[in-house]
Every structure is written in C-alpha cells, then in structure tokens.
Amino acid sequence: MAGTGNYRLILALYEKHDTYLEFYNFGLKQDTHASNNIFLNNHSLFHHFITYFREKGHPILLKAETAKFECKETNYSEDIHNNWMLGLPNEFEKMIVEQMPVAQIYLNGSLDQVFLTREEAIFVRHYLNGFNLEQIKVKMSNSLDDCKAIVNALTKKLNLVSEKDLRSTLIANRIQKKISFIK
C-alpha cells in the first residue's frame, strides 16, 4: 500500500485467545460508508492478511513469548491495594522493572532509528531538568569525563554539529516525555 497517514477510518479486528488478545489494524482512506463496504465485500481478504501477518510475525511472537512475565493474580474489585488503575505497590513495580529490563530506549518521529542507552536516558532526564554536567556527575555517580563522553555520544547519535544544539534537539523531539519513567 502506497503512502501512510491521513486515514479516515481505522478498522480494528481482534481475536481473543485464552491468555491474550491479538489486534490487527487496517487504515482506510475512504469515507466510513465506502470503508464499511470494502470490509464487508472483502472480509476473506482481511482474514488472509491476518494469516499472512501471523506467519510473518511468528518469529517476533516467539521472542515476545520468551520475554513475557507474570504478576500474581488478584481480584481487583476486592483488593484495592493491587488495582492497576490506582497504581501498583512498590514491590510489584520493582518486580516488573526487574523482569523487564530496558537497555535501549528508541525515539520517535524522524529519530525512530535512534536509541538511547539506559545511562544516556538518565543523563538526558537530568540534563533536560536543568542540571549542569557537574550536578549530573554527582547525581549519576560518574566522573566529569564520563558525562562529557555521554554528551559526545548523544551529539553523534543525533547528528548534531555541536553540544550547543543538544538541548533544543532533545526538547524539539519531546524526548523528556519518552524517558520520564526511567530511573
């Protein structure tokens, strides 16, 4: 399919399984009436796409299966302390973070092929919160040379000419929001 974006309708099909739900989204650029007709008249073709995507995505699904984790089951209506809507207790948060370590944080938009290491993300969070290299050095228990090396690595990754452009590029690409959860 040529071109992306400007969809007038997103058709979402899903299949419920015992322990998970598969979603398939199709973007249609026609108006709602025409899109409905496309779906109704080509229902088998959409199922063909699903079968194709499942086949092509099988290696990814296998990797996802090995990366999954489980939280203890709870009755959320009776156990307000374990209600995801109200926030999980610290021991649950710690368990999830330990079972799902994040080593690379991929960025969005024009930088979607760029990732920050965990250390770079922590540095950027402090940097965008207004701390200078001397303060960040203390917060991260690093040397000043380590902090300068991170700045150089970020400048190179983001294809910047100088460190001067680093802050504005990070802000313009809304990177602070992307890394706000990193501790």
Secondary structure as UniProt FT lines:
FT   STRAND          9..16
FT   STRAND          21..28
FT   HELIX           32..41
FT   HELIX           43..67
FT   TURN            76..78
FT   HELIX           80..82
FT   HELIX           84..86
FT   HELIX           90..99
FT   STRAND          104..106
FT   HELIX           109..111
FT   TURN            112..113
FT   STRAND          115..117
FT   HELIX           118..128
FT   TURN            129..130
FT   HELIX           133..140
FT   HELIX           144..157
FT   TURN            158..159
FT   HELIX           163..165
FT   HELIX           166..172
FT   TURN            173..174
FT   HELIX           175..179
FT   TURN            180..181
//
